[in-house]
Amino acid sequence: MRDKAFLTGLFEAAVAAADPQAALRAHLPPKPRGRTVVIGAGKGAAQLAAALETLWDGPLSGVIVTRYGYGCATQTIRVMEAAHPVPDGAGLAASAALLAAVQGLSPDDLVIALVSGGGSALLPAPPDGLGLADETALAEVLLASGAPISVMNAIRKQVSTIKGGRLAAACFPARVVSLIVSDVPGDNPAEVASGPTVPDAVAPEEALALADAWRIVLPPRIRAHLQSGRAAAPLPTDPVFARNTVHVIASARQSLEAAARRSETLGVAAVILSDSMEGEAREVGRVHAALMREIALHDRPFSRPVVLLSGGETTVTVRAKGKGGRNTEFLLALAAAAPGLAFTALAADTDGIDGTEDNAGAFADGTTAVRLRALGLDPIACLAGNDAWTAFAALGDLFVPGPTGTNVNDFRALLLR
């Protein structure tokens, strides 16, 4: 239990480092001569809006959208909720409300965009000729593909009237200041939530090439749209973006550094392996297991006690219909590959939800595989069935902190005493 408490404390330190109010305070823009309108989307958008209302000296209006159950009380900024990770009709209404909120602005007005991870699903806005069913079909294909988030978002932003900088373009001639909580490896702000207010140079033909390279079978209507020549988003060089600025105000790197500091104050050395790990969750788990084995047997490349920290966003290729998410799948592969090693691990999504259930992730240790078999569950079979949630639920090792109000991607901590 003490190791679980230790790792939980590191997770809490990581989340606290991305606290909305602290993150916003250092990046507030000067007040405009005209109106200040707030727009935003993501799992942490409501908390960012509430924090901005506390910090801002002047009137605010606007609309943000967050995931169902992730809202919070605000004063004048409207909070809407919609579905994630597969979009729904509430998301359509929210996209329309965001676009309506920025109509008729002047050069003297300021738009503050509060964007965090999850906004891609929360902002369905299909172009002419496509509907919500098309965006839903695309989301389901992408989520099952195992492709990195950068690839998924490169495709999604081509099938939208709001992503790929289009929301910022709709704000013109007002100035837009985008304040981004990054949940993507590398912290490219144009990839967070598919960049509603941050354009990039990815073209429709490049999106098609990425889909083909990752063997993603796009729905026929989506592929036809990308081939039509009507999908191109505005380029970063477009004059409508000339006055806009973008700030990444919280990221996985900052959160991992905070967790490392917490660990070291408790007497355990901390090593940050990377803040931008990608790849198949089960394969990343096996690589971590090999590293732990080297440390446990030979005290290299790091000496014990040590905690190994990493962030980023792994992916899961859906092969079966079990329950789980990328963090529980990572842990199950880790535990299956490291039976008997003296370790305790926590892997969790910093937004509080991993996959489709109510857990952020789970705990695993050197006894996980043995305990599963004692319950009649084969860890390898559970892994093959994408059923990691069932395995950790049976052990009572799910990690359920609830919504955290922020989102800086996955947090992994492996403790070797």
Summary of the structure (lengths in Angstrom):
residues: 417
radius of gyration: 21.5
end to end distance: 13.6
largest distance: 68.1
contacts: 1617
relative contact order: 0.14
helix: 39%
strand: 19%
